[in-house]
């Protein structure tokens, strides 16, 4: 069961009773998503790609917050976005609609997301002239594709509550979908994660974390 919870910046998240953890930071769901995935991830990767269409793979699609913020930013910049999420336990649309995340993006952008969400769990959907979305209803272990991505959002539950998502083997599997020069970002930063990424040929950067967390990680595939 998921319980709607207000976080410190006024935005909502969900508490997953089965896992025992919130989907986003209790210090601020919105500010964490913007800080880690948009500022440190998307904007950085767009700069590296010099205006070319950008492809994003997200591990842990969850509430869709990272996606809707990415979509809104890319459409504002007229930046084509191809987005693929991986989610083993998709949330019902009714639950996503209760988050209040529609307050943070243009109404048309939110409507395009919610009207295509359930179909995106079945097949790739063209939400607008700038954005496509597909959500693989599977585990990361079982996910496979021939596509190579410019950017990887690693937003699984924490290693404390879901250690199986942070093994060397699974990190390597996720990074195998990145292009050379592709970017990995996560709110998490542990010694084991850094070692796993380095073993995948990634150059590690430690960046200031979102409020409530001292550091986060960004890595580039070399």
C-alpha positions in Angstrom: 0.0 0.0 0.0 1.2 3.5 -0.8 0.4 6.4 1.5 0.4 10.0 0.2 2.8 12.1 2.3 3.7 15.8 2.3 7.5 16.5 2.2 9.5 19.4 3.6 9.3 21.6 0.5 5.5 21.3 0.4 5.4 18.7 -2.5 4.0 15.3 -2.0 5.5 11.8 -2.2 4.2 8.3 -1.5 5.3 6.0 1.3 5.6 2.4 0.2 4.6 0.3 3.2 5.9 -2.9 1.5 9.4 -1.5 1.0 9.3 0.8 4.1 10.5 3.9 2.3 9.2 7.0 0.5 9.4 7.3 -3.3 11.2 10.6 -3.0 13.1 12.5 -0.3 11.1 13.5 2.7 13.3 16.7 2.7 11.5 17.7 -0.5 10.3 15.5 -3.4 10.2 18.3 -6.0 13.5 19.8 -5.1 15.3 16.4 -5.0 14.0 15.5 -8.5 15.0 18.9 -9.9 18.4 18.9 -8.3 19.5 15.4 -9.0 17.8 14.5 -12.3 17.1 17.8 -14.1 19.9 20.1 -13.0 22.7 17.5 -12.6 21.4 15.0 -15.2 19.2 16.3 -18.0 20.7 19.8 -18.4 24.2 18.4 -18.3 23.5 15.7 -20.8 21.6 18.1 -23.2 24.7 20.3 -23.1 26.9 17.4 -24.1 24.6 16.4 -27.0 24.5 20.0 -28.4 20.8 20.2 -29.2 20.4 16.7 -30.6 17.5 14.5 -29.6 18.2 13.0 -26.1 17.3 9.6 -24.9 16.7 8.9 -21.2 16.4 5.5 -19.4 14.9 5.7 -15.9 15.3 2.8 -13.4 12.3 3.2 -11.1 9.7 5.2 -13.0 7.5 5.3 -9.8 5.2 8.4 -9.6 6.5 9.8 -12.9 7.8 13.0 -11.3 11.3 12.8 -13.0 9.6 12.2 -16.3 7.1 15.1 -16.2 9.8 17.5 -15.1 12.1 16.2 -17.9 9.3 16.5 -20.4 8.4 20.1 -19.4 12.0 21.2 -19.6 12.6 19.7 -23.0 9.4 21.1 -24.5 10.2 24.5 -23.1 13.6 24.3 -24.8 12.2 22.5 -28.0 14.5 19.6 -27.2 13.3 16.3 -28.6 13.1 13.7 -25.8 12.8 9.9 -26.1 12.1 8.5 -22.6 12.0 4.9 -21.4 11.1 4.0 -17.8 11.5 0.7 -16.1 8.9 -0.1 -13.4 8.2 -3.6 -12.0 5.2 -2.4 -10.0 3.4 0.4 -11.9 1.3 2.7 -9.9 -2.4 3.1 -10.8 -3.2 6.3 -12.7 -5.6 7.3 -9.9 -2.7 7.2 -7.4 -0.4 9.3 -9.7 -3.2 11.8 -10.2 -3.4 12.4 -6.4 0.2 13.5 -6.1 -0.5 17.1 -7.1 2.5 17.1 -9.5 0.3 18.7 -12.1 1.0 22.0 -10.2 4.6 21.9 -11.4 4.2 21.6 -15.1 2.0 23.1 -17.8 -1.5 21.8 -17.9 -1.1 20.5 -21.4 2.1 18.6 -20.5 0.3 16.9 -17.5 -2.7 16.1 -19.6 -0.5 14.5 -22.3 1.2 12.4 -19.7 -1.9 11.2 -17.8 -3.9 10.4 -21.0 -1.0 8.2 -22.4 0.3 6.7 -19.1 -1.6 3.4 -19.2 -0.9 2.9 -22.9 2.8 3.6 -22.4 2.9 0.5 -20.2 2.0 -1.5 -23.3 3.9 0.3 -26.1 5.8 3.4 -27.0 3.6 6.5 -27.1 4.1 9.8 -28.8 2.9 12.4 -26.3 3.8 15.4 -28.3 5.9 16.5 -31.3 8.9 16.7 -28.9 8.4 13.7 -26.5 7.8 10.0 -26.6 7.3 7.7 -23.6 7.4 4.0 -23.0 7.4 2.2 -19.6 8.7 -1.3 -19.4 6.5 -3.2 -17.0 9.4 -5.4 -15.8 12.3 -5.7 -13.5 15.7 -4.2 -14.4 17.1 -7.7 -14.3 14.7 -8.8 -17.1 14.8 -5.5 -19.1 16.6 -5.6 -22.4 16.7 -3.4 -25.5 18.9 -2.7 -28.4 18.6 1.0 -27.8 21.5 2.9 -26.3 20.8 5.9 -24.1 22.4 9.3 -23.5 21.3 9.5 -19.9 20.4 7.1 -17.1 18.4 8.1 -14.1 19.0 5.5 -11.4 16.2 6.1 -8.9 15.6 2.8 -7.2 14.7 2.6 -3.5 17.8 3.0 -1.3 20.3 0.2 -0.7 19.1 0.0 2.9 15.6 -1.0 1.8 16.3 -2.6 -1.6 19.9 -3.9 -1.6 19.2 -6.2 -4.6 18.9 -3.1 -6.8 22.5 -2.0 -6.0 24.6 -5.1 -6.8 27.6 -4.8 -9.0 25.9 -7.0 -11.6 22.7 -4.9 -11.8 24.6 -1.6 -12.0 26.7 -3.1 -14.8 23.5 -4.3 -16.6 22.0 -0.8 -16.3 25.2 0.9 -17.6 25.4 -1.5 -20.6 22.5 0.5 -22.1 24.5 3.8 -22.0 26.2 5.1 -25.1 29.9 6.1 -24.9 29.8 9.5 -23.3 26.5 8.6 -21.7 25.7 10.0 -18.3 24.6 8.2 -15.1 23.0 10.1 -12.2 21.6 9.0 -8.9 20.7 10.6 -5.6 22.8 7.8 -3.9 26.5 7.7 -3.4 28.2 4.8 -1.7 31.7 3.2 -1.9 30.2 0.2 -3.5 28.3 2.2 -6.1 31.5 4.1 -7.0 33.5 0.9 -7.4 30.7 -0.7 -9.5 30.6 2.3 -11.8 34.3 2.5 -12.2 34.3 -1.2 -13.1 31.9 -0.3 -16.0 34.4 2.2 -17.4 32.6 5.2 -15.8 34.4 8.4 -14.7 33.0 9.4 -11.3 32.0 12.9 -10.2 30.8 13.7 -6.7 28.3 16.6 -6.6 26.5 18.4 -3.8 23.4 16.5 -2.9 19.8 17.6 -2.7 18.7 19.1 0.7 19.1 16.4 3.4 21.9 14.6 1.5 25.6 15.8 1.5 26.6 14.4 -1.9 25.2 12.7 -5.0 26.9 10.9 -7.9 27.2 11.6 -11.6 29.3 9.4 -13.9 30.2 9.5 -17.6 30.8 6.4 -19.7 34.3 6.4 -21.2 
